[in-house]
Amino acid sequence: MKHLSFSTWLTIVMLAFFIVMVGLSMEFPAKARFMPLIVGLPAIALCLVQLGIDLMPSSRSAFHSAPRAGVAHPAGPDPELPEFGVHTVSQELLMWTYFVAFVAGILVFGFYASVPVLLVTFLRREAEASWRFALSLAAVATLVLYLMFGALLHIQLHPGFLTPWLVQAIGIGAA
């Protein structure tokens, strides 16, 4: 049996969670089960796709071991680093920092103010994307967020604890 990586086990746990969530939502009244189904069904599909990718036999090894012109290859197989370890600590801490900053930004400033700022920050610093691409993607993501939740589903996303006060303080908001 193939050794399953941590990410594959995580996908299996998430798949089980979403299946239970969707199953439990079937007991709810029609309007109450709408949100768990909107979140759960696509999540189940994506988990199944990810499991398929994870469990498919990899043909990468044949490609990666093919000799390239002008490149010296050491004899023997390349040593594989473990998925997590000392070599990933700095990356993990950085991702946790972004995650905590995202949650804190949403709590303090709300979704519509935090999403574009945090997307631009991440895309510029970590993905090294151009300003044009980062700003465009942030604007599109914020517009999709507003259209999906605000306009289509009529769900008010968290406005933040500080943003409504700031809007009123500068005289933009309704009294």
N, CA, C and O atoms as a DFTB+ gen file, in Angstrom:
700 C
 N C O
     1  1       0.845      -1.186       0.000
     2  2       0.000       0.000       0.000
     3  2       0.883       1.239       0.000
     4  3       1.900       1.292       0.692
     5  1       0.489       2.218      -0.772
     6  2       1.242       3.458      -0.889
     7  2       1.151       4.251       0.409
     8  3       0.086       4.337       1.020
     9  1       2.279       4.833       0.826
    10  2       2.314       5.673       2.022
    11  2       1.597       6.984       1.711
    12  3       1.933       7.667       0.744
    13  1       0.608       7.333       2.534
    14  2      -0.157       8.560       2.305
    15  2       0.523       9.724       3.004
    16  3       0.937       9.618       4.158
    17  1       0.633      10.830       2.291
    18  2       1.267      12.018       2.856
    19  2       0.296      12.733       3.795
    20  3      -0.896      12.429       3.846
    21  1       0.844      13.682       4.527
    22  2       0.029      14.471       5.452
    23  2      -1.091      15.198       4.709
    24  3      -2.225      15.239       5.185
    25  1      -0.780      15.769       3.552
    26  2      -1.799      16.514       2.808
    27  2      -2.922      15.600       2.320
    28  3      -4.075      16.024       2.248
    29  1      -2.597      14.350       1.985
    30  2      -3.645      13.403       1.575
    31  2      -4.540      13.073       2.755
    32  3      -5.763      13.032       2.617
    33  1      -3.933      12.835       3.930
    34  2      -4.747      12.576       5.124
    35  2      -5.616      13.783       5.465
    36  3      -6.774      13.627       5.853
    37  1      -5.065      14.972       5.324
    38  2      -5.836      16.185       5.585
    39  2      -7.020      16.296       4.626
    40  3      -8.112      16.698       5.027
    41  1      -6.804      15.942       3.370
    42  2      -7.897      15.951       2.388
    43  2      -8.974      14.943       2.769
    44  3     -10.162      15.231       2.630
    45  1      -8.582      13.780       3.241
    46  2      -9.547      12.762       3.664
    47  2     -10.361      13.265       4.851
    48  3     -11.578      13.080       4.894
    49  1      -9.695      13.899       5.815
    50  2     -10.411      14.441       6.987
    51  2     -11.380      15.533       6.559
    52  3     -12.518      15.577       7.025
    53  1     -10.926      16.418       5.668
    54  2     -11.809      17.485       5.191
    55  2     -12.997      16.908       4.417
    56  3     -14.124      17.379       4.569
    57  1     -12.752      15.903       3.599
    58  2     -13.830      15.254       2.855
    59  2     -14.866      14.679       3.819
    60  3     -16.067      14.863       3.622
    61  1     -14.407      13.986       4.856
    62  2     -15.328      13.429       5.855
    63  2     -16.118      14.544       6.542
    64  3     -17.325      14.416       6.749
    65  1     -15.445      15.624       6.889
    66  2     -16.111      16.760       7.528
    67  2     -17.207      17.324       6.637
    68  3     -18.324      17.552       7.102
    69  1     -16.904      17.552       5.363
    70  2     -17.894      18.130       4.460
    71  2     -19.052      17.167       4.187
    72  3     -20.197      17.600       4.060
    73  1     -18.767      15.874       4.097
    74  2     -19.843      14.897       3.894
    75  2     -20.780      14.889       5.096
    76  3     -22.000      14.863       4.930
    77  1     -20.224      14.910       6.303
    78  2     -21.054      14.961       7.513
    79  2     -21.851      16.257       7.547
    80  3     -23.034      16.245       7.887
    81  1     -21.218      17.380       7.198
    82  2     -21.902      18.672       7.202
    83  2     -23.095      18.662       6.237
    84  3     -24.188      19.104       6.590
    85  1     -22.880      18.162       5.031
    86  2     -23.965      18.102       4.047
    87  2     -25.043      17.131       4.509
    88  3     -26.234      17.410       4.370
    89  1     -24.629      15.996       5.057
    90  2     -25.612      15.020       5.552
    91  2     -26.468      15.589       6.672
    92  3     -27.686      15.407       6.676
    93  1     -25.845      16.275       7.621
    94  2     -26.605      16.889       8.715
    95  2     -27.517      18.002       8.220
    96  3     -28.598      18.212       8.770
    97  1     -27.084      18.719       7.182
    98  2     -27.908      19.822       6.685
    99  2     -29.207      19.334       6.050
   100  3     -30.159      20.104       5.926
   101  1     -29.258      18.070       5.648
   102  2     -30.482      17.530       5.061
   103  2     -31.624      17.476       6.078
   104  3     -32.792      17.383       5.700
   105  1     -31.288      17.535       7.347
   106  2     -32.304      17.543       8.390
   107  2     -32.858      18.949       8.655
   108  3     -33.884      19.100       9.316
   109  1     -32.170      19.976       8.133
   110  2     -32.588      21.358       8.356
   111  2     -33.768      21.708       7.455
   112  3     -34.011      21.031       6.456
   113  1     -34.507      22.771       7.808
   114  2     -35.529      23.286       6.884
   115  2     -34.866      23.756       5.580
   116  3     -33.659      23.989       5.537
   117  1     -35.664      23.889       4.537
   118  2     -35.129      24.176       3.199
   119  2     -34.226      25.406       3.175
   120  3     -33.137      25.350       2.603
   121  1     -34.646      26.506       3.778
   122  2     -33.845      27.724       3.736
   123  2     -32.587      27.603       4.586
   124  3     -31.569      28.214       4.262
   125  1     -32.632      26.848       5.641
   126  2     -31.487      26.708       6.531
   127  2     -30.410      25.810       5.935
   128  3     -29.238      25.946       6.287
   129  1     -30.779      24.899       5.046
   130  2     -29.780      23.988       4.478
   131  2     -29.083      24.587       3.261
   132  3     -28.146      23.992       2.729
   133  1     -29.529      25.748       2.822
   134  2     -28.975      26.377       1.628
   135  2     -27.477      26.662       1.769
   136  3     -26.700      26.286       0.892
   137  1     -27.063      27.311       2.841
   138  2     -25.656      27.679       3.005
   139  2     -24.747      26.456       3.179
   140  3     -23.703      26.397       2.529
   141  1     -25.093      25.477       4.027
   142  2     -24.210      24.302       4.102
   143  2     -24.074      23.568       2.771
   144  3     -23.018      23.004       2.486
   145  1     -25.118      23.569       1.961
   146  2     -25.033      22.913       0.650
   147  2     -24.172      23.727      -0.312
   148  3     -23.409      23.153      -1.089
   149  1     -24.282      25.054      -0.272
   150  2     -23.465      25.902      -1.151
   151  2     -21.983      25.724      -0.840
   152  3     -21.151      25.717      -1.747
   153  1     -21.657      25.581       0.435
   154  2     -20.261      25.405       0.831
   155  2     -19.850      23.935       0.684
   156  3     -18.767      23.643       0.178
   157  1     -20.694      23.028       1.118
   158  2     -20.325      21.624       1.220
   159  2     -20.202      20.884      -0.090
   160  3     -19.252      20.121      -0.266
   161  1     -21.123      21.076      -1.017
   162  2     -21.090      20.303      -2.261
   163  2     -19.865      20.625      -3.123
   164  3     -19.194      19.699      -3.579
   165  1     -19.548      21.908      -3.364
   166  2     -18.307      22.164      -4.104
   167  2     -17.066      21.694      -3.343
   168  3     -16.100      21.241      -3.957
   169  1     -17.085      21.798      -2.026
   170  2     -15.935      21.359      -1.232
   171  2     -15.747      19.848      -1.362
   172  3     -14.615      19.375      -1.460
   173  1     -16.831      19.093      -1.365
   174  2     -16.743      17.641      -1.549
   175  2     -16.157      17.329      -2.919
   176  3     -15.284      16.471      -3.045
   177  1     -16.637      18.029      -3.948
   178  2     -16.117      17.800      -5.298
   179  2     -14.624      18.116      -5.371
   180  3     -13.857      17.357      -5.962
   181  1     -14.213      19.224      -4.777
   182  2     -12.797      19.595      -4.810
   183  2     -11.934      18.613      -4.014
   184  3     -10.813      18.304      -4.417
   185  1     -12.452      18.127      -2.894
   186  2     -11.712      17.121      -2.116
   187  2     -11.543      15.834      -2.924
   188  3     -10.480      15.213      -2.900
   189  1     -12.584      15.443      -3.629
   190  2     -12.491      14.229      -4.450
   191  2     -11.481      14.407      -5.584
   192  3     -10.720      13.489      -5.891
   193  1     -11.475      15.578      -6.200
   194  2     -10.488      15.854      -7.249
   195  2      -9.078      15.796      -6.667
   196  3      -8.180      15.193      -7.255
   197  1      -8.889      16.428      -5.504
   198  2      -7.564      16.419      -4.868
   199  2      -7.134      15.003      -4.495
   200  3      -5.969      14.644      -4.669
   201  1      -8.057      14.202      -3.989
   202  2      -7.727      12.806      -3.675
   203  2      -7.331      12.044      -4.930
   204  3      -6.392      11.248      -4.911
   205  1      -8.043      12.289      -6.012
   206  2      -7.690      11.645      -7.281
   207  2      -6.291      12.016      -7.726
   208  3      -5.533      11.165      -8.192
   209  1      -5.949      13.289      -7.583
   210  2      -4.606      13.739      -7.951
   211  2      -3.565      13.111      -7.035
   212  3      -2.519      12.652      -7.494
   213  1      -3.859      13.094      -5.729
   214  2      -2.904      12.543      -4.759
   215  2      -2.678      11.049      -4.942
   216  3      -1.560      10.565      -4.767
   217  1      -3.724      10.317      -5.290
   218  2      -3.620       8.858      -5.340
   219  2      -3.238       8.313      -6.714
   220  3      -2.932       7.128      -6.841
   221  1      -3.251       9.159      -7.742
   222  2      -2.838       8.704      -9.068
   223  2      -1.351       8.397      -9.064
   224  3      -0.566       9.100      -8.428
   225  1      -0.968       7.346      -9.776
   226  2       0.473       7.082      -9.863
   227  2       1.151       8.247     -10.572
   228  3       0.682       8.722     -11.606
   229  1       2.231       8.686     -10.014
   230  2       2.916       9.863     -10.527
   231  2       3.813       9.495     -11.694
   232  3       4.607       8.557     -11.622
   233  1       3.672      10.242     -12.753
   234  2       4.564      10.049     -13.896
   235  2       5.666      11.094     -13.866
   236  3       6.467      11.173     -14.797
   237  1       5.719      11.893     -12.816
   238  2       6.727      12.935     -12.720
   239  2       8.127      12.357     -12.623
   240  3       9.078      12.929     -13.154
   241  1       8.255      11.234     -11.951
   242  2       9.597      10.703     -11.733
   243  2      10.288      10.387     -13.059
   244  3      11.497      10.592     -13.171
   245  1       9.574       9.902     -14.051
   246  2      10.174       9.612     -15.344
   247  2      10.609      10.904     -16.028
   248  3      11.660      10.942     -16.669
   249  1       9.830      11.936     -15.901
   250  2      10.166      13.218     -16.513
   251  2      11.365      13.849     -15.824
   252  3      12.286      14.327     -16.487
   253  1      11.358      13.852     -14.505
   254  2      12.419      14.512     -13.759
   255  2      13.755      13.782     -13.869
   256  3      14.807      14.408     -13.735
   257  1      13.735      12.500     -14.104
   258  2      14.996      11.772     -14.183
   259  2      15.565      11.736     -15.602
   260  3      16.659      11.214     -15.819
   261  1      14.834      12.282     -16.554
   262  2      15.336      12.295     -17.926
   263  2      16.537      13.226     -18.016
   264  3      16.511      14.330     -17.472
   265  1      17.595      12.786     -18.705
   266  2      18.782      13.639     -18.797
   267  2      18.511      14.867     -19.656
   268  3      17.774      14.806     -20.640
   269  1      19.123      15.985     -19.262
   270  2      18.999      17.220     -20.037
   271  2      20.340      17.525     -20.663
   272  3      21.388      17.224     -20.092
   273  1      20.301      18.115     -21.823
   274  2      21.537      18.442     -22.525
   275  2      22.317      19.498     -21.751
   276  3      21.761      20.516     -21.339
   277  1      23.591      19.251     -21.562
   278  2      24.464      20.226     -20.933
   279  2      24.367      20.294     -19.420
   280  3      25.003      21.154     -18.812
   281  1      23.597      19.422     -18.793
   282  2      23.448      19.440     -17.346
   283  2      24.011      18.146     -16.784
   284  3      23.616      17.051     -17.184
   285  1      24.938      18.292     -15.853
   286  2      25.535      17.103     -15.232
   287  2      24.584      16.567     -14.176
   288  3      24.054      17.329     -13.367
   289  1      24.368      15.259     -14.181
   290  2      23.481      14.623     -13.210
   291  2      24.303      13.725     -12.305
   292  3      25.095      12.917     -12.791
   293  1      24.127      13.852     -10.994
   294  2      24.830      12.941     -10.092
   295  2      24.252      11.537     -10.220
   296  3      23.074      11.363     -10.532
   297  1      25.083      10.558      -9.980
   298  2      24.628       9.173     -10.062
   299  2      23.696       8.868      -8.893
   300  3      23.903       9.358      -7.783
   301  1      22.678       8.063      -9.145
   302  2      21.753       7.646      -8.088
   303  2      20.541       8.555      -8.020
   304  3      20.512       9.625      -8.629
   305  1      19.540       8.112      -7.270
   306  2      18.308       8.899      -7.170
   307  2      18.523      10.169      -6.328
   308  3      19.366      10.209      -5.432
   309  1      17.730      11.202      -6.649
   310  2      17.782      12.441      -5.876
   311  2      17.179      12.198      -4.506
   312  3      16.126      11.571      -4.396
   313  1      17.835      12.688      -3.454
   314  2      17.242      12.516      -2.121
   315  2      16.001      13.392      -1.990
   316  3      16.017      14.569      -2.349
   317  1      14.950      12.813      -1.483
   318  2      13.692      13.531      -1.323
   319  2      13.585      14.062       0.089
   320  3      13.771      13.323       1.055
   321  1      13.285      15.347       0.208
   322  2      13.090      15.941       1.524
   323  2      11.709      15.577       2.036
   324  3      10.786      15.409       1.239
   325  1      11.544      15.450       3.339
   326  2      10.211      15.183       3.871
   327  2       9.291      16.375       3.612
   328  3       9.746      17.501       3.411
   329  1       8.003      16.102       3.624
   330  2       7.028      17.147       3.318
   331  2       7.108      18.296       4.311
   332  3       7.018      19.460       3.921
   333  1       7.276      17.979       5.598
   334  2       7.416      18.993       6.629
   335  2       8.683      18.703       7.413
   336  3       9.077      17.548       7.568
   337  1       9.308      19.741       7.898
   338  2      10.515      19.558       8.688
   339  2      11.171      20.899       8.948
   340  3      10.557      21.954       8.785
   341  1      12.424      20.841       9.354
   342  2      13.170      22.055       9.675
   343  2      13.235      22.988       8.467
   344  3      13.217      24.209       8.623
   345  1      13.310      22.417       7.271
   346  2      13.437      23.218       6.059
   347  2      12.157      23.996       5.721
   348  3      12.205      24.892       4.878
   349  1      11.032      23.689       6.340
   350  2       9.780      24.389       6.030
   351  2       9.291      25.296       7.154
   352  3       8.245      25.929       7.011
   353  1      10.010      25.376       8.255
   354  2       9.547      26.143       9.422
   355  2       9.323      27.609       9.080
   356  3       8.291      28.172       9.445
   357  1      10.267      28.238       8.389
   358  2      10.118      29.662       8.079
   359  2       8.920      29.905       7.159
   360  3       8.204      30.892       7.328
   361  1       8.696      29.020       6.196
   362  2       7.546      29.164       5.304
   363  2       6.238      28.973       6.068
   364  3       5.266      29.690       5.829
   365  1       6.213      28.017       6.978
   366  2       5.008      27.772       7.769
   367  2       4.697      28.971       8.668
   368  3       3.544      29.392       8.768
   369  1       5.723      29.515       9.317
   370  2       5.514      30.693      10.166
   371  2       5.027      31.886       9.349
   372  3       4.173      32.645       9.806
   373  1       5.562      32.051       8.155
   374  2       5.120      33.136       7.287
   375  2       3.651      32.965       6.900
   376  3       2.891      33.933       6.920
   377  1       3.247      31.745       6.549
   378  2       1.852      31.501       6.181
   379  2       0.920      31.720       7.370
   380  3      -0.171      32.267       7.214
   381  1       1.352      31.290       8.562
   382  2       0.545      31.538       9.764
   383  2       0.432      33.031      10.032
   384  3      -0.621      33.506      10.455
   385  1       1.499      33.771       9.791
   386  2       1.454      35.221       9.979
   387  2       0.442      35.850       9.029
   388  3      -0.347      36.702       9.435
   389  1       0.463      35.435       7.774
   390  2      -0.526      35.944       6.816
   391  2      -1.943      35.564       7.246
   392  3      -2.859      36.383       7.173
   393  1      -2.115      34.343       7.687
   394  2      -3.453      33.888       8.108
   395  2      -3.964      34.708       9.291
   396  3      -5.103      35.175       9.280
   397  1      -3.120      34.884      10.315
   398  2      -3.527      35.652      11.494
   399  2      -3.776      37.110      11.111
   400  3      -4.720      37.724      11.607
   401  1      -2.951      37.664      10.245
   402  2      -3.155      39.037       9.785
   403  2      -4.469      39.159       9.014
   404  3      -5.174      40.159       9.145
   405  1      -4.797      38.151       8.216
   406  2      -6.047      38.167       7.454
   407  2      -7.250      38.149       8.403
   408  3      -8.182      38.936       8.242
   409  1      -7.226      37.257       9.383
   410  2      -8.325      37.180      10.352
   411  2      -8.432      38.482      11.144
   412  3      -9.529      39.009      11.330
   413  1      -7.299      38.999      11.607
   414  2      -7.308      40.255      12.370
   415  2      -7.799      41.402      11.496
   416  3      -8.569      42.244      11.957
   417  1      -7.365      41.443      10.246
   418  2      -7.821      42.489       9.330
   419  2      -9.310      42.440       9.105
   420  3      -9.967      43.480       9.069
   421  1      -9.854      41.251       8.951
   422  2     -11.301      41.104       8.755
   423  2     -12.048      41.546      10.007
   424  3     -13.059      42.242       9.912
   425  1     -11.561      41.151      11.175
   426  2     -12.233      41.547      12.412
   427  2     -12.205      43.058      12.616
   428  3     -13.209      43.648      13.013
   429  1     -11.075      43.682      12.349
   430  2     -10.937      45.112      12.607
   431  2     -11.541      45.950      11.483
   432  3     -12.272      46.903      11.753
   433  1     -11.244      45.607      10.217
   434  2     -11.654      46.464       9.105
   435  2     -12.757      45.876       8.229
   436  3     -13.288      46.586       7.375
   437  1     -13.117      44.620       8.406
   438  2     -14.174      44.005       7.613
   439  2     -13.635      43.363       6.343
   440  3     -12.471      43.538       5.983
   441  1     -14.500      42.620       5.678
   442  2     -14.111      41.875       4.484
   443  2     -13.744      42.788       3.326
   444  3     -12.694      42.620       2.705
   445  1     -14.610      43.758       3.033
   446  2     -14.418      44.559       1.826
   447  2     -13.184      45.444       1.888
   448  3     -12.650      45.805       0.839
   449  1     -12.717      45.802       3.051
   450  2     -11.484      46.583       3.175
   451  2     -10.259      45.672       3.277
   452  3      -9.194      46.020       2.767
   453  1     -10.390      44.530       3.918
   454  2      -9.237      43.664       4.181
   455  2      -8.838      42.803       2.995
   456  3      -7.648      42.626       2.733
   457  1      -9.807      42.271       2.279
   458  2      -9.495      41.351       1.183
   459  2      -8.570      41.988       0.146
   460  3      -7.550      41.386      -0.191
   461  1      -8.881      43.184      -0.376
   462  2      -7.967      43.735      -1.386
   463  2      -6.576      44.056      -0.832
   464  3      -5.575      43.808      -1.504
   465  1      -6.504      44.596       0.370
   466  2      -5.208      44.945       0.957
   467  2      -4.361      43.695       1.177
   468  3      -3.178      43.670       0.838
   469  1      -4.968      42.669       1.741
   470  2      -4.203      41.453       2.028
   471  2      -3.838      40.690       0.751
   472  3      -2.768      40.085       0.680
   473  1      -4.706      40.712      -0.246
   474  2      -4.367      40.067      -1.522
   475  2      -3.209      40.771      -2.208
   476  3      -2.280      40.121      -2.686
   477  1      -3.260      42.092      -2.258
   478  2      -2.173      42.840      -2.891
   479  2      -0.864      42.599      -2.142
   480  3       0.180      42.377      -2.754
   481  1      -0.932      42.645      -0.820
   482  2       0.273      42.425      -0.016
   483  2       0.872      41.050      -0.290
   484  3       2.074      40.932      -0.529
   485  1       0.050      40.020      -0.256
   486  2       0.550      38.664      -0.470
   487  2       1.077      38.484      -1.890
   488  3       2.159      37.931      -2.084
   489  1       0.324      38.942      -2.874
   490  2       0.736      38.752      -4.265
   491  2       2.031      39.499      -4.588
   492  3       2.879      38.979      -5.312
   493  1       2.190      40.704      -4.061
   494  2       3.413      41.472      -4.322
   495  2       4.616      40.882      -3.588
   496  3       5.687      40.733      -4.178
   497  1       4.451      40.548      -2.315
   498  2       5.599      40.119      -1.505
   499  2       5.972      38.660      -1.742
   500  3       7.154      38.349      -1.885
   501  1       5.007      37.772      -1.787
   502  2       5.308      36.342      -1.849
   503  2       5.292      35.794      -3.267
   504  3       6.160      35.002      -3.632
   505  1       4.316      36.205      -4.072
   506  2       4.227      35.689      -5.436
   507  2       5.025      36.548      -6.410
   508  3       5.198      36.182      -7.573
   509  1       5.512      37.694      -5.930
   510  2       6.273      38.623      -6.741
   511  2       5.536      38.998      -8.019
   512  3       6.134      39.111      -9.089
   513  1       4.231      39.187      -7.886
   514  2       3.403      39.584      -9.020
   515  2       3.579      41.075      -9.274
   516  3       4.000      41.820      -8.388
   517  1       3.256      41.501     -10.477
   518  2       3.353      42.924     -10.812
   519  2       2.250      43.688     -10.080
   520  3       1.242      43.116      -9.665
   521  1       2.471      44.996      -9.933
   522  2       1.456      45.832      -9.279
   523  2       0.146      45.763     -10.048
   524  3      -0.927      45.685      -9.449
   525  1       0.229      45.792     -11.350
   526  2      -0.982      45.770     -12.185
   527  2      -1.790      44.493     -11.947
   528  3      -3.006      44.539     -11.762
   529  1      -1.087      43.347     -11.955
   530  2      -1.761      42.069     -11.746
   531  2      -2.344      41.985     -10.333
   532  3      -3.491      41.575     -10.155
   533  1      -1.553      42.374      -9.334
   534  2      -2.003      42.283      -7.945
   535  2      -3.211      43.187      -7.692
   536  3      -4.182      42.761      -7.066
   537  1      -3.158      44.414      -8.168
   538  2      -4.288      45.337      -7.973
   539  2      -5.528      44.876      -8.744
   540  3      -6.649      44.972      -8.243
   541  1      -5.320      44.378      -9.963
   542  2      -6.447      43.881     -10.763
   543  2      -7.113      42.686     -10.090
   544  3      -8.338      42.627      -9.985
   545  1      -6.301      41.737      -9.635
   546  2      -6.848      40.549      -8.985
   547  2      -7.567      40.914      -7.687
   548  3      -8.621      40.354      -7.385
   549  1      -7.006      41.846      -6.920
   550  2      -7.642      42.278      -5.680
   551  2      -8.982      42.947      -5.966
   552  3      -9.958      42.707      -5.254
   553  1      -9.038      43.781      -6.997
   554  2     -10.292      44.448      -7.358
   555  2     -11.339      43.439      -7.822
   556  3     -12.504      43.526      -7.434
   557  1     -10.923      42.485      -8.651
   558  2     -11.854      41.458      -9.141
   559  2     -12.348      40.587      -7.993
   560  3     -13.540      40.287      -7.916
   561  1     -11.448      40.178      -7.098
   562  2     -11.842      39.336      -5.969
   563  2     -12.830      40.067      -5.058
   564  3     -13.799      39.470      -4.589
   565  1     -12.592      41.345      -4.811
   566  2     -13.505      42.126      -3.970
   567  2     -14.851      42.286      -4.654
   568  3     -15.891      42.195      -4.002
   569  1     -14.846      42.525      -5.956
   570  2     -16.103      42.651      -6.706
   571  2     -16.881      41.333      -6.677
   572  3     -18.093      41.336      -6.463
   573  1     -16.198      40.217      -6.890
   574  2     -16.862      38.899      -6.842
   575  2     -17.422      38.648      -5.443
   576  3     -18.541      38.153      -5.300
   577  1     -16.655      38.983      -4.421
   578  2     -17.111      38.825      -3.038
   579  2     -18.387      39.622      -2.807
   580  3     -19.348      39.114      -2.229
   581  1     -18.394      40.878      -3.262
   582  2     -19.577      41.723      -3.085
   583  2     -20.764      41.191      -3.887
   584  3     -21.872      41.085      -3.362
   585  1     -20.533      40.855      -5.161
   586  2     -21.640      40.385      -6.002
   587  2     -22.226      39.076      -5.494
   588  3     -23.443      38.892      -5.501
   589  1     -21.352      38.158      -5.050
   590  2     -21.842      36.865      -4.593
   591  2     -22.614      36.985      -3.279
   592  3     -23.746      36.517      -3.167
   593  1     -21.986      37.618      -2.291
   594  2     -22.614      37.659      -0.975
   595  2     -23.558      38.846      -0.808
   596  3     -24.668      38.672      -0.306
   597  1     -23.156      40.025      -1.209
   598  2     -23.977      41.209      -1.003
   599  2     -25.163      41.289      -1.945
   600  3     -26.292      41.506      -1.507
   601  1     -24.914      41.115      -3.246
   602  2     -25.968      41.295      -4.235
   603  2     -26.791      40.025      -4.464
   604  3     -28.021      40.077      -4.463
   605  1     -26.123      38.892      -4.660
   606  2     -26.845      37.663      -5.010
   607  2     -27.494      36.990      -3.800
   608  3     -28.690      36.700      -3.814
   609  1     -26.711      36.745      -2.765
   610  2     -27.228      36.006      -1.604
   611  2     -27.796      36.912      -0.508
   612  3     -28.420      36.427       0.436
   613  1     -27.584      38.218      -0.628
   614  2     -28.058      39.192       0.379
   615  2     -27.574      38.844       1.781
   616  3     -28.325      38.902       2.754
   617  1     -26.307      38.484       1.852
   618  2     -25.680      38.181       3.135
   619  2     -24.730      39.319       3.457
   620  3     -23.840      39.633       2.667
   621  1     -24.915      39.938       4.617
   622  2     -24.028      41.020       5.005
   623  2     -22.773      40.423       5.633
   624  3     -22.833      39.780       6.681
   625  1     -21.648      40.642       4.984
   626  2     -20.383      40.178       5.533
   627  2     -19.961      41.111       6.660
   628  3     -20.382      42.267       6.714
   629  1     -19.135      40.604       7.551
   630  2     -18.693      41.383       8.713
   631  2     -18.067      42.697       8.250
   632  3     -17.102      42.686       7.485
   633  1     -18.612      43.841       8.711
   634  2     -18.078      45.136       8.267
   635  2     -16.820      45.557       9.021
   636  3     -16.184      46.548       8.662
   637  1     -16.463      44.818      10.050
   638  2     -15.312      45.193      10.864
   639  2     -15.762      46.007      12.064
   640  3     -16.843      46.595      12.067
   641  1     -14.920      46.031      13.077
   642  2     -15.264      46.795      14.274
   643  2     -14.909      48.267      14.112
   644  3     -15.551      49.122      14.723
   645  1     -13.913      48.576      13.312
   646  2     -13.434      49.944      13.178
   647  2     -14.000      50.663      11.954
   648  3     -14.228      51.871      12.015
   649  1     -14.228      49.972      10.867
   650  2     -14.643      50.595       9.619
   651  2     -15.965      51.362       9.724
   652  3     -16.020      52.498       9.252
   653  1     -17.030      50.812      10.313
   654  2     -18.272      51.600      10.407
   655  2     -18.066      52.908      11.189
   656  3     -18.625      53.947      10.839
   657  1     -17.263      52.836      12.242
   658  2     -16.992      54.033      13.032
   659  2     -16.218      55.056      12.201
   660  3     -16.521      56.249      12.244
   661  1     -15.218      54.592      11.443
   662  2     -14.435      55.501      10.593
   663  2     -15.298      56.131       9.512
   664  3     -15.176      57.324       9.234
   665  1     -16.169      55.338       8.903
   666  2     -17.046      55.845       7.855
   667  2     -17.967      56.934       8.415
   668  3     -18.175      57.961       7.769
   669  1     -18.506      56.719       9.586
   670  2     -19.351      57.735      10.212
   671  2     -18.546      58.950      10.632
   672  3     -19.022      60.079      10.510
   673  1     -17.330      58.738      11.125
   674  2     -16.510      59.834      11.594
   675  2     -16.125      60.790      10.471
   676  3     -16.023      61.996      10.696
   677  1     -15.911      60.267       9.262
   678  2     -15.567      61.159       8.154
   679  2     -16.810      61.631       7.391
   680  3     -16.692      62.381       6.421
   681  1     -17.988      61.201       7.818
   682  2     -19.248      61.720       7.270
   683  2     -19.751      61.056       6.023
   684  3     -20.588      61.626       5.324
   685  1     -19.264      59.849       5.709
   686  2     -19.732      59.150       4.515
   687  2     -20.994      58.353       4.820
   688  3     -21.921      58.331       4.010
   689  1     -21.042      57.702       5.972
   690  2     -22.135      56.790       6.312
   691  2     -23.393      57.518       6.742
   692  3     -23.379      58.713       7.036
   693  1     -24.477      56.765       6.771
   694  2     -25.764      57.317       7.204
   695  2     -25.730      57.519       8.709
   696  3     -25.108      56.749       9.440
   697  1     -26.397      58.547       9.151
   698  2     -26.420      58.873      10.588
   699  2     -27.344      57.983      11.352
   700  3     -27.476      58.128      12.567
